[in-house]
Amino acid sequence: MFAMDTLKTVWRQNFLPDFERRIWPMICNAYLKDDIAYLSNVCADEALALCRAEIDQRKQAKRQAPGKVLWYDPIELLDAKLTKEGRPQLVLKANVHTLDCLDGAVTNEEEITPLSPPHIQPTAKTAFLLILEPNIEEKFLQYSGYPWQVRSLHTTNQRQLF
């Protein structure tokens, strides 16, 4: 078994660049586009329940999810730990900046211009706190292409004006 510092070093060097470049954009875009089919396959337990609740809440309120991704901030590894069962868990912080359509009135991102109506805020920052655990089941790997499943996911939104 690795010491905790060794575990953090191994994952930071090997995992973070790949997660940031390949995995995170797929998960984030699925969340922003209300793609519950994809999220159902890569999220489990608490993470999936939160995604379903937020997507249902947006649909009931007839609110559009944040729009086009403008940029991603670098991913931060906050913690690496082992569960009681000896499974590694990674705690990550990820931020995404998007166009923000507050009331769903704009359905086409090309419609957004500097002279857009006041219900359009230029950007929104969504902060994600994720807990990942390995999942090496063949079905999961075939679908996702990577061995990490989102076990917990929390978000906060902040509107920004430039």
Number of C-alpha atoms within 10 A of each C-alpha: 7 9 8 13 10 12 17 18 12 13 14 15 10 10 13 19 14 12 15 17 13 12 16 16 15 15 17 20 17 16 19 18 14 20 16 16 9 15 21 15 15 22 22 18 12 14 22 20 14 17 24 18 12 16 20 13 12 16 13 9 11 12 15 20 21 22 22 17 18 12 11 18 13 14 18 15 17 13 14 21 16 15 10 7 6 9 11 14 20 22 17 18 19 19 20 20 22 23 21 26 24 18 14 18 13 18 11 11 12 7 10 17 10 8 8 12 11 8 13 19 18 18 21 22 22 19 17 18 16 21 21 21 19 15 16 13 9 10 11 16 15 11 11 16 11 17 16 21 22 23 19 20 22 14 15 10 14 11 15 14 7 5
